[in-house]
């Protein structure tokens, strides 16, 4: 059966909850907001405000929140230095990170804490779920690894200072404009570059600029490695030197091939791919054909009033009732 192209695609909003909480903690700790039990709530409140802004702006049909497993890490098991060097978390932030899932679940929103994994894996699986179900998807995160999931139907709202409204919404064209690399090559790009925030060094001598040029001119790293294996990298070198001649810059082909062929370079690349690639096959538990199931909007207004009201900020409670108990945009288009 041919697809019904005139039917609007529904929208799944996938939120990296720890990203919002970390940013809200640092931006709002000066407020000292506590909930009605007296526990710290400024990060939870800031997260919720940003969620409400996003839902009001995007009008999604469903929302799922990815959370990190704070008790185990498959990536740290594989690489004990994973994320080493990061500053320790404030006790008030830890407390709010541990309560975030319960708050969101109480509202009736969907959360997923995959065993041994992270919110990044929920983002990857959300993009796959949306693709497989004919939905659009927006991922909200500060993690650049999510750029690998950008497509014609998945965009990434990259959280930066200034909150939701000041953050760029990246589609395939904007990703190329900003980073010079296509979304389908972004994981290759990141693995070559490395990620200092996760304590993952890149391939020695291959920085962001060189990685972007290599992938744009040659294609995927599968093609690059094949040429190095079977043609001593002559094709890669020639392509890069041709690009340099057109741009009027110094030839770089031989140098790049030598660095990629150096002992340990491919092992470093492969290891980074293994750690950076998000799991895209998690069961999100979203059942769009079952009204009232977790994650589907709208939510029950009384429930929203009770749960958000516990944070003790009347203006946020009123906003939450208005935003979360309103039909999504697609409901008026059916």
C-alpha positions as CSV (number, residue, x, y, z in Angstrom):
1,X,0.0,0.0,0.0
2,X,1.3,3.5,-0.9
3,X,1.9,5.8,2.1
4,X,-0.7,8.5,2.7
5,X,1.5,11.5,2.0
6,X,-1.2,14.0,3.0
7,X,-1.4,12.7,6.5
8,X,0.7,14.8,8.9
9,X,3.6,13.0,10.6
10,X,3.3,12.9,14.4
11,X,6.2,14.2,16.5
12,X,8.3,12.4,19.2
13,X,10.2,14.7,21.5
14,X,13.2,12.9,23.1
15,X,14.8,14.7,26.0
16,X,18.2,14.1,27.5
17,X,17.0,14.8,31.1
18,X,20.5,14.9,32.7
19,X,21.6,17.6,30.2
20,X,18.7,19.8,31.3
21,X,19.3,19.1,35.0
22,X,23.0,19.8,34.9
23,X,22.5,23.1,33.1
24,X,19.6,24.1,35.3
25,X,21.5,23.3,38.5
26,X,24.4,25.6,37.6
27,X,22.1,28.3,36.2
28,X,19.6,28.3,39.0
29,X,21.4,27.3,42.2
30,X,21.3,30.9,43.4
31,X,17.5,30.8,43.6
32,X,17.6,28.2,46.4
33,X,14.2,26.9,45.4
34,X,13.0,23.9,47.5
35,X,9.9,21.8,47.1
36,X,7.2,21.5,49.7
37,X,9.2,18.9,51.7
38,X,12.2,21.3,51.9
39,X,14.4,19.4,49.5
40,X,16.5,21.2,46.8
41,X,14.4,21.7,43.6
42,X,16.0,24.4,41.6
43,X,17.4,22.0,39.0
44,X,14.1,20.0,38.8
45,X,12.2,23.3,38.4
46,X,14.6,24.6,35.7
47,X,14.4,21.3,33.8
48,X,10.6,21.4,34.0
49,X,10.4,25.0,32.8
50,X,12.6,24.1,29.8
51,X,10.5,21.1,29.0
52,X,7.4,23.2,29.1
53,X,9.0,25.7,26.7
54,X,10.0,22.9,24.3
55,X,6.5,21.2,24.4
56,X,4.8,24.6,23.9
57,X,7.1,25.3,20.9
58,X,7.1,21.9,19.2
59,X,3.7,20.6,20.2
60,X,4.7,17.0,20.2
61,X,2.4,14.0,20.3
62,X,4.7,12.1,22.7
63,X,7.6,12.8,25.0
64,X,10.2,10.4,26.4
65,X,13.0,11.3,28.7
66,X,16.3,9.5,28.7
67,X,18.1,9.1,32.1
68,X,21.5,7.7,32.9
69,X,21.9,4.5,34.9
70,X,23.7,6.0,37.9
71,X,24.5,2.5,39.4
72,X,26.4,0.9,36.5
73,X,28.1,1.8,33.2
74,X,28.9,-0.6,30.4
75,X,31.2,2.0,28.8
76,X,33.1,2.6,32.1
77,X,33.5,-1.2,32.4
78,X,35.0,-1.2,28.9
79,X,37.1,1.9,29.5
80,X,37.8,2.7,33.2
81,X,39.0,6.2,32.2
82,X,35.6,7.0,30.6
83,X,34.7,10.6,31.6
84,X,37.7,10.7,34.0
85,X,38.7,14.2,35.0
86,X,35.2,15.6,35.3
87,X,34.6,17.6,38.4
88,X,32.6,15.8,41.1
89,X,28.8,16.5,41.3
90,X,27.4,18.7,44.0
91,X,25.3,16.8,46.5
92,X,22.2,18.9,45.7
93,X,22.5,18.0,42.0
94,X,22.9,14.3,42.8
95,X,19.8,14.4,44.9
96,X,17.8,16.0,42.1
97,X,19.2,13.7,39.4
98,X,18.0,10.8,41.5
99,X,14.5,12.3,41.9
100,X,14.0,13.4,38.3
101,X,12.6,10.1,37.0
102,X,10.0,9.9,39.7
103,X,8.8,13.4,39.1
104,X,8.4,12.8,35.3
105,X,6.8,9.4,35.9
106,X,4.3,11.0,38.3
107,X,3.3,13.5,35.7
108,X,2.5,10.7,33.3
109,X,5.4,11.3,31.0
110,X,7.6,8.4,29.8
111,X,11.1,7.9,31.1
112,X,13.7,5.2,30.4
113,X,16.8,4.4,32.4
114,X,18.5,1.7,30.3
115,X,20.6,-0.7,32.5
116,X,24.3,0.2,32.2
117,X,23.6,2.8,29.6
118,X,22.9,6.5,29.3
119,X,20.4,9.1,28.0
120,X,22.4,9.1,24.7
121,X,21.2,5.6,24.1
122,X,17.6,6.6,24.6
123,X,18.1,9.5,22.1
124,X,19.5,7.0,19.5
125,X,16.6,4.6,20.0
126,X,14.1,7.4,19.9
127,X,15.3,8.5,16.5
128,X,15.1,4.9,15.3
129,X,11.6,4.4,16.8
130,X,10.3,7.6,15.0
131,X,11.8,6.5,11.7
132,X,10.2,3.0,12.0
133,X,6.8,4.4,12.9
134,X,6.6,7.2,10.4
135,X,7.0,10.0,13.0
136,X,9.2,13.0,13.1
137,X,11.6,13.4,16.0
138,X,13.3,16.2,17.9
139,X,16.1,15.3,20.3
140,X,17.0,17.8,23.0
141,X,20.5,17.4,24.4
142,X,23.8,19.1,24.9
143,X,25.7,16.0,23.7
144,X,27.1,16.3,20.2
145,X,27.0,12.5,19.7
146,X,23.3,13.0,18.9
147,X,24.2,14.7,15.7
148,X,24.7,11.3,14.2
149,X,21.0,10.7,14.3
150,X,20.0,13.8,12.3
151,X,18.1,13.1,9.2
152,X,15.2,14.4,7.0
153,X,12.9,13.5,9.9
154,X,15.1,13.9,13.0
155,X,16.4,17.2,14.2
156,X,18.6,18.0,17.3
157,X,18.0,21.0,19.5
158,X,21.6,21.5,20.9
159,X,21.4,23.0,24.3
160,X,23.7,25.9,24.9
161,X,23.8,28.8,27.3
162,X,20.6,30.7,27.2
163,X,18.2,27.8,27.3
164,X,15.7,26.3,24.9
165,X,14.9,29.5,23.0
166,X,18.5,30.4,22.4
167,X,19.6,26.9,21.3
168,X,20.1,26.0,17.6
169,X,17.8,23.4,16.0
170,X,20.0,21.4,13.7
171,X,18.8,19.6,10.5
172,X,21.1,18.0,7.9
173,X,21.8,21.3,6.1
174,X,22.6,23.3,9.3
175,X,24.8,20.5,10.5
176,X,26.9,20.7,7.3
177,X,27.0,24.5,7.6
178,X,28.2,24.4,11.2
179,X,30.6,21.4,11.2
180,X,31.3,20.8,7.5
181,X,30.2,17.1,7.8
182,X,27.1,15.3,6.8
183,X,25.0,13.6,9.5
184,X,25.6,10.1,8.0
185,X,29.4,10.7,8.5
186,X,29.2,12.3,11.9
187,X,30.0,9.3,14.0
188,X,33.1,8.8,11.8
189,X,34.0,12.4,12.3
190,X,33.6,12.2,16.1
191,X,35.6,9.0,16.4
192,X,38.5,10.6,14.5
193,X,38.3,13.8,16.5
194,X,37.8,12.2,19.9
195,X,35.8,13.8,22.7
196,X,37.7,15.5,25.5
197,X,34.5,15.8,27.7
198,X,34.4,11.9,27.8
199,X,38.2,11.6,28.0
200,X,38.4,10.0,24.6
201,X,41.5,11.0,22.6
202,X,41.1,11.1,18.8
203,X,43.4,9.8,16.1
204,X,46.7,11.6,16.5
205,X,47.2,14.4,14.0
206,X,43.6,14.3,12.8
207,X,41.6,17.3,14.1
208,X,38.1,18.5,13.4
209,X,39.0,20.4,10.2
210,X,41.0,17.6,8.7
211,X,38.4,15.0,9.6
212,X,35.6,17.0,8.0
213,X,37.6,17.5,4.8
214,X,38.5,13.8,4.6
215,X,34.9,12.7,5.0
216,X,33.5,15.3,2.7
217,X,36.0,14.5,-0.1
218,X,36.4,10.8,0.3
219,X,33.2,9.6,2.0
220,X,32.9,7.2,4.8
221,X,35.8,5.8,6.8
222,X,34.9,2.4,5.5
223,X,36.0,3.7,2.1
224,X,39.1,5.3,3.6
225,X,40.2,2.2,5.4
226,X,39.6,0.1,2.3
227,X,41.9,2.3,0.2
228,X,44.6,2.2,2.9
229,X,44.4,-1.6,3.1
230,X,44.3,-2.4,-0.6
231,X,45.8,0.6,-2.3
232,X,48.2,2.0,0.3
233,X,46.0,5.0,0.6
234,X,46.9,6.3,-2.9
235,X,43.3,7.1,-3.7
236,X,42.7,9.0,-0.5
237,X,46.0,11.0,-0.9
238,X,45.1,11.9,-4.5
239,X,41.6,13.0,-3.6
240,X,42.9,15.2,-0.7
241,X,45.6,16.7,-2.8
242,X,43.2,17.5,-5.6
243,X,41.0,19.3,-3.1
244,X,44.0,21.2,-1.8
245,X,44.9,22.3,-5.4
246,X,41.4,23.6,-5.9
247,X,41.4,25.5,-2.7
248,X,44.9,26.8,-3.2
249,X,46.3,25.2,0.1
250,X,49.2,23.0,0.9
251,X,48.9,19.4,-0.2
252,X,48.0,17.1,2.7
253,X,47.2,13.7,1.3
254,X,50.4,11.8,2.1
255,X,50.4,13.3,5.7
256,X,46.8,12.3,6.4
257,X,47.3,8.7,5.1
258,X,50.5,8.3,7.1
259,X,48.7,9.4,10.3
260,X,45.8,7.1,9.6
261,X,48.1,4.2,8.9
262,X,50.2,4.8,12.0
263,X,50.3,2.0,14.6
264,X,47.2,2.2,16.9
265,X,45.4,4.8,14.8
266,X,42.7,2.4,13.5
267,X,42.4,0.8,17.0
268,X,41.7,4.2,18.5
269,X,39.1,5.0,15.8
270,X,37.3,1.7,16.2
271,X,37.4,2.0,20.0
272,X,35.8,5.5,19.8
273,X,33.1,4.3,17.5
274,X,32.3,1.5,19.9
275,X,31.9,3.9,22.9
276,X,30.3,6.8,21.0
277,X,27.7,4.8,19.0
278,X,24.4,4.9,20.9
279,X,22.3,1.8,21.3
280,X,19.4,2.3,18.8
281,X,17.3,-0.8,19.6
282,X,16.0,-0.1,23.1
283,X,12.4,-0.7,23.8
284,X,11.0,2.7,24.6
285,X,7.7,1.4,25.8
286,X,5.7,3.9,23.8
287,X,2.3,2.6,22.7
288,X,0.7,5.4,20.6
289,X,-2.4,3.3,20.0
290,X,-3.3,3.1,23.7
291,X,-4.7,6.4,24.9
292,X,-3.4,7.6,28.2
293,X,-0.3,5.5,28.2
294,X,2.9,7.1,29.5
295,X,4.5,9.7,27.3
296,X,1.4,10.6,25.2
297,X,0.0,14.1,25.3
298,X,-2.2,15.7,26.6
299,X,-1.9,14.8,30.3
300,X,-4.5,14.9,33.0
301,X,-4.8,18.5,34.3
302,X,-5.5,17.5,37.9
303,X,-2.5,15.2,38.0
304,X,-0.3,18.0,36.5
305,X,-1.5,20.4,39.1
306,X,-0.8,18.0,42.0
307,X,2.7,17.0,40.8
308,X,4.0,20.3,39.6
309,X,2.4,22.1,42.5
310,X,4.7,20.1,44.9
311,X,7.6,22.2,43.5
312,X,6.0,25.2,45.0
313,X,6.2,27.7,42.1
314,X,2.7,28.8,41.2
315,X,3.6,30.3,37.9
316,X,5.2,27.1,36.7
317,X,2.2,25.1,37.9
318,X,-0.2,27.3,35.8
319,X,2.1,27.0,32.8
320,X,2.3,23.2,33.1
321,X,-1.4,22.8,33.3
322,X,-1.9,24.9,30.2
323,X,0.9,23.3,28.1
324,X,0.6,19.7,29.2
325,X,-3.2,19.3,29.2
326,X,-3.6,20.8,25.7
327,X,-4.0,18.7,22.6
328,X,-0.8,18.4,20.4
329,X,-0.7,20.3,17.2
330,X,-1.3,17.2,15.1
331,X,-4.6,16.6,16.8
332,X,-6.1,19.6,15.0
333,X,-4.8,18.5,11.6
334,X,-6.3,15.0,11.5
